[in-house]
């Protein structure tokens, strides 16, 4: 990111950032309990083993939350930032032991005079240890020096 004469930070098309994190059974269960998700796929080894997944899996909001947090963390390091909209598509499960790669890329940047900042369009993904995308996302954030 770079700043203009007004000190506003600007993202650039093609700019990308990523984070890796390892899933474990305890964290999967704790997150699901924290948000009130009592689905046995996230807590009960026996029920999860009998499911089509063959074992414990992370809840969708777990992976989505980490992905969204990465956008907030990245842009708020150097400027004010708020999320405007996000869409998510789930393609597969995250399992204990998976090293997940959370990645965003800037696909468009448009100045918005009314909001006095850049609306940054993002394409995001989460990939598992095998390199398979398990979640994809599109989003827009507003970055500005004066939110």
N, C-alpha and C positions, 0 to 999 in steps of 0.2 A: 504494500500500500504506500501511497505517497500523498503529500498534502498540497493543496492549492494555495493561492495567495491569502485566502481567508482562513487558512488553517484547517480546512475540512479535509478529512482523510478520504482517499479515493481507492477503490478496489480496481483491479484490472482484469479484463477478460483473459481467461486462461490461467489466472492465479489459482493455486490449489493448496490444500492443507489436509493433513491426515493425522490420525491417532490410532494406536493399537491398544487393545485391552484383552486380557484373558478372562473368559467366563469360567466361573466355578459354581458348583452346586449350591453352596451356602449363600453366595451372593444372589444367585437366581431366585432362590426361595425367599431371602430377606427382602429383595426388591418387590417381588410379587405381593408378599404380605404387607409391605409398607403402603402399597397403592390399593390394597383391598382385593387383589386378584387371587381368589381361592381355587382356581382351576388346578386339579390334581397334577396336571402335566408339569407344573412348576414346583411341586412340593412332595408328591407321593411317588417314591421309586417303584412300588409295585404296580400302581395304576398306570404310571407313565411307561413302564416296561411292557405292559399289555396293549398299549396304544399303537397306532400306526407309526409313531416316532421311535418306539423301542426304548425310550428312556426319557429322563428329565430334559426339558427344553426351557429356554428363557421366554418370558412373555414378550409380545410385540412391543409394548410400551417401554420395556427395559432397553432394548436396542435403539428404539426411536429416541428415547430421552438422551442417551449418550451421544447419538448423532447430532441432535439439535443443540445440545450443550457445547459441542465442538465449534459450531458456527458462532455461538455467543462468546465463547472463550477467545476465539481467534480475533474477531472484529473489536471486541471491547478492550483488548489490550492497549489500543492506541486511540480509541475514539468512542463516542457514544453510539450505541447500537440497540435497535429493537427489532424483533421478528415481526413480520407482517403476515405471512401465510406460508404454510407448508402442506404438501401432500405426500403420502407415504404409500408404498406398495410392498407387501410382504411376499417373498418368493420361497422362503424355506426357513428352517429352524436354526437357532443358535444353541449349541449343546455345551455342557460342561467340558472344559479342556480346549474348546475352540479359542484360537487367537484371532480376534476380530479386528478388521481394518476398517475404520470409519473415515470416509473421505468426502470432501466437498471440492467443487470446482466452480469458479465464477464464470457464468456463461453470458451475462449481460450486465451493463451498468448504465443507468439513466438518471440524470440530474432531475430532481423534482423541486421546482421553485416553491410551491406551496408548503412542502414539508421541509424545505431548506436542507436537503441532503440527497445523497445518492441512493436510489433503489437498486439493490444488488440482487440479481437473479442467480440462483445456485442450483447445481445438480449434485446430488449426494448419493452415496452408496455405502453399504456395509457388506464386506466379504468375509467368508469364514476361512478356516485354516487351509482348505483345499483350493481357495481362490474363487469359490462360487459366490456370486452376489446373492445375499439372503434378504436384502432390503434395498429399495431405491427410493429416492425422494427428490422433489423439486421444491424450491423455497424462494422467498423474497425477504430481504432484510433492509432496513433503513439505516444507513450510517451517516452520521453528522457530528460536527463538533459541538452542536448546541441542541440536544434533545430535551 
